[in-house]
Amino acid sequence: METEGLFERMRDRVVSGEFAPGQRLRAEQLRSEYGVSATTMREILLRLSTLGLVDFQEQRGFRLPELSVQLRNELTQFRVILESEGASLSIRNGSVEWEARLSAAHHALGHIESRVHVGEPSPELLSLWVRAELDFHRTLIDGCGNEVLKQTHLAVYYRFRQQLITSDSGFYWVPKNIEQHKGIVDAALDKDEALVRRLIREHLLRNLTDPVENYTEKSA
């Protein structure tokens, strides 16, 4: 596996709940899984650490970040800002081609979400959903014309997903996700900027006002 492909695979693994928060990542063990040198794996982990997806300390090695309510709140608030502005700019600047890609991304995500059995997702399905959900939200802002905004959003998204995935790994939010994603797409295609901003805010701020832990307790 080439280095870039290995980096992307490891990035997907550390944000999809495969490793527990705070779990140590041993370069020697991981490199044997992929048949690469320990130096190559260490470089991959160091690269992930620059994105905030892995913690590194001399003499202590690499670990996944611990969960932090404050960090999750800050990342959520930042996502609201970035996606609201990016989607608004995309509505103004986006072409018919962007609209078609947004519809396709939503269709793919909806197909995966419709196959989810709440409470018992497989690791493979969880990883597939993470990629599809990211593709949907990236496509939503892809027509904005601001590369810095898109790059910043991508970095924030991965850290946000890593903080949330452990508590949301049961897919308890899927029924509401399906409804909210459709509302966002419909508003974007109708070129209703104000409604898109409101729906994005409602979609993301539930992680502040009604975290999934509360939802699962109420549903038990």
Secondary structure by P-SEA (a helix, b strand, c coil): ccaaaaaaaaaaaaaaccccccbbbbaaaaaaaccccaaaaaaaaaaaaaacccccccccccccccccaaaaaaaaaaaaaaaaaaaaaaaacccaaaaaaaaaaaaaaaaaaaacccccccaaaaaaaaaaaaaaaaaaccccccaaaaaaaaaaaaaaaaacccccccccaaaaaaaaaaaaaaaaaaccaaaaaaaaaaaccccccccaaaaaaaac
